[in-house]
């Protein structure tokens, strides 16, 4: 978990966040003649919405566990589970889609994107299994396995302009930022500083080399 935390933090701050400025320029060109042109920092607002959505889902799951009686909790947890799964299904599908559509400079860029998001998927899997236990093992994990494959197929068979692509990327960045801070930085008693530094420094060097 500490190593994956280092990789995720490196990926977010060295690779993803710098791209937001590029996406903002794309949106400004597209929205030049619309009523939205007077709003500043569109792409950052979209990234914030992604972060807020996944934070809200996390709080909903935890609050349901803490506040309700046992019989009500079981029913509520099932509802929260499907809401959680629906959001992460879309999340994983978009990541699979972007694997095809992201304009990588070379094959190493694709490889490192794949590695970083694979580690991220593993951490999300651990988190969702902790929150939903048996029902996740029965249904959830299979849905999330299929999601990036569906996203990849959609990306391979369809064409989307840069405007839509930039919005999808910004939304995913918000979700990754939250999950990197929420799950991939373990509590102090469970963490390993050496593993964290290996993940952060190692992945940063890889990004700088491509």
C-alpha positions in Angstrom: 0.0 0.0 0.0 2.8 2.4 0.8 4.5 1.7 -2.5 1.3 2.1 -4.5 0.8 5.4 -2.6 4.1 6.7 -3.8 3.4 5.7 -7.4 -0.1 7.3 -7.3 1.1 10.6 -5.7 3.9 10.8 -8.3 1.6 10.1 -11.2 -0.9 12.7 -10.0 1.5 15.6 -9.3 4.1 15.0 -12.0 2.0 13.7 -14.9 -1.8 14.4 -14.4 -2.0 17.9 -12.8 0.3 19.6 -15.4 -2.1 18.4 -18.1 -5.0 20.3 -16.7 -3.6 23.6 -18.1 -3.5 22.0 -21.6 -7.1 20.8 -21.2 -8.2 24.3 -20.1 -6.8 25.8 -23.3 -8.8 23.3 -25.3 -12.0 24.2 -23.4 -11.4 27.9 -23.9 -11.2 27.5 -27.6 -14.3 25.4 -27.8 -16.4 27.7 -25.4 -15.2 30.9 -27.0 -18.7 31.7 -28.4 -20.8 30.2 -25.6 -22.3 31.7 -22.4 -19.7 29.7 -20.4 -16.7 31.7 -21.8 -16.8 34.1 -18.9 -16.3 31.4 -16.3 -12.6 30.9 -15.4 -10.9 27.6 -14.8 -13.5 25.3 -16.3 -11.3 22.2 -16.3 -10.3 22.6 -12.7 -14.0 22.8 -11.7 -14.6 19.6 -13.6 -11.7 17.9 -11.7 -13.1 19.2 -8.5 -16.5 17.7 -9.3 -14.8 14.3 -9.8 -13.1 14.6 -6.5 -16.3 15.7 -4.7 -18.4 12.9 -6.3 -16.1 10.2 -5.1 -15.6 11.8 -1.7 -19.4 12.0 -1.3 -19.8 8.3 -2.2 -17.1 7.4 0.4 -18.8 9.4 3.1 -22.2 7.9 2.2 -20.8 4.4 2.5 -19.1 5.1 5.9 -22.1 7.0 7.3 -24.5 4.2 6.4 -22.3 1.7 8.3 -22.2 3.9 11.4 -25.7 5.3 11.7 -28.2 2.6 10.9 -29.6 -0.3 12.8 -28.5 -3.8 11.7 -31.6 -4.7 9.7 -31.8 -1.3 8.0 -28.0 -1.3 7.6 -28.0 -4.4 5.5 -30.6 -3.0 3.1 -29.0 0.4 3.0 -25.5 -1.1 2.4 -26.8 -3.0 -0.7 -28.1 0.3 -2.1 -24.9 2.1 -1.3 -23.0 -0.8 -2.8 -24.7 -0.5 -6.2 -24.3 3.3 -6.2 -20.6 2.8 -5.4 -20.2 0.2 -8.1 -22.0 2.3 -10.7 -19.6 5.2 -10.1 -16.5 3.0 -10.1 -17.8 1.2 -13.2 -17.9 4.4 -15.1 -14.6 5.5 -13.6 -12.8 2.3 -14.7 -14.4 2.4 -18.1 -13.2 5.9 -18.7 -9.7 4.9 -17.7 -9.8 2.0 -20.2 -11.2 4.4 -22.8 -8.4 6.9 -22.2 -5.8 4.1 -22.6 -6.8 4.2 -26.3 -7.5 7.9 -26.8 -4.8 9.6 -24.7 -2.2 11.1 -27.1 0.9 9.3 -25.7 4.2 10.5 -27.0 5.6 7.0 -27.3 5.0 3.4 -26.3 6.7 4.0 -22.9 4.0 6.5 -22.1 1.3 3.9 -22.6 3.3 1.4 -20.5 3.7 3.7 -17.5 0.1 4.9 -17.7 -0.9 1.2 -17.6 1.4 0.5 -14.6 0.3 3.5 -12.6 -3.4 2.8 -13.1 -3.0 -0.9 -12.5 -1.6 -0.2 -9.1 -4.4 2.3 -8.6 -7.0 -0.4 -9.5 -5.5 -2.8 -7.0 -5.8 -0.2 -4.2 -9.4 0.6 -5.1 -10.2 -3.1 -5.1 -8.8 -3.4 -1.5 -10.8 -0.4 -0.4 -14.1 -1.5 -1.9 -13.7 -5.0 -0.6 -13.1 -3.5 2.9 -16.3 -1.5 2.6 -18.6 -4.0 1.1 -17.1 -7.4 2.0 -19.0 -10.4 0.5 -21.2 -8.6 -1.9 -18.2 -7.1 -3.5 -16.6 -10.5 -4.0 -19.8 -11.9 -5.4 -20.6 -9.1 -7.9 -18.5 -5.9 -7.6 -15.1 -7.2 -8.6 -16.4 -8.8 -11.8 -18.1 -5.6 -12.8 -14.9 -3.6 -12.3 -12.9 -6.1 -14.3 -15.2 -5.8 -17.2 -15.4 -2.0 -17.1 -12.0 -1.0 -18.5 -12.4 -3.6 -21.2 -15.7 -2.0 -22.2 -14.0 1.4 -22.1 -11.2 0.1 -24.3 -13.6 -1.3 -26.8 -15.6 1.9 -27.0 -12.3 3.8 -27.5 -11.2 1.5 -30.2 -14.5 1.7 -32.1 -15.5 5.4 -31.7 -14.0 8.8 -32.3 -14.4 11.6 -29.7 -13.0 15.2 -30.1 -10.5 16.8 -27.8 -13.2 18.7 -26.0 -14.9 15.6 -24.7 -11.6 13.9 -24.1 -10.4 16.8 -21.9 -13.5 16.7 -19.8 -13.2 13.0 -19.2 -9.5 13.4 -18.3 -10.3 16.2 -15.8 -13.0 14.2 -14.1 -10.8 11.2 -13.8 -8.0 13.3 -12.4 -10.3 14.5 -9.6 -11.1 10.9 -8.7 -7.5 9.8 -8.8 -6.4 12.6 -6.5 -9.0 11.7 -3.9 -8.3 8.0 -4.0 -4.5 8.6 -3.9 -4.9 10.7 -0.7 -7.7 8.6 0.8 -6.4 5.0 0.4 -3.0 5.0 -1.1 -1.4 6.8 1.8 -1.8 4.3 4.7 -2.1 5.3 8.3 1.3 5.7 10.0 1.2 2.4 11.9 0.7 0.5 8.6 3.0 2.5 6.4 6.6 2.1 5.2 8.4 5.3 4.4 11.0 3.4 2.4 8.4 1.7 0.2 6.5 5.0 -0.3 9.7 6.8 -1.3 10.6 3.9 -3.7 7.2 4.3 -5.4 7.3 8.1 -5.6 10.9 8.5 -6.6 11.0 5.5 -8.9 7.9 6.4 -10.9 8.9 10.1 -11.1 12.2 9.0 -12.7 10.4 6.8 -15.1 8.1 9.7 -16.2 11.1 12.1 -16.6 12.9 9.6 -18.8 10.1 9.3 -21.4 
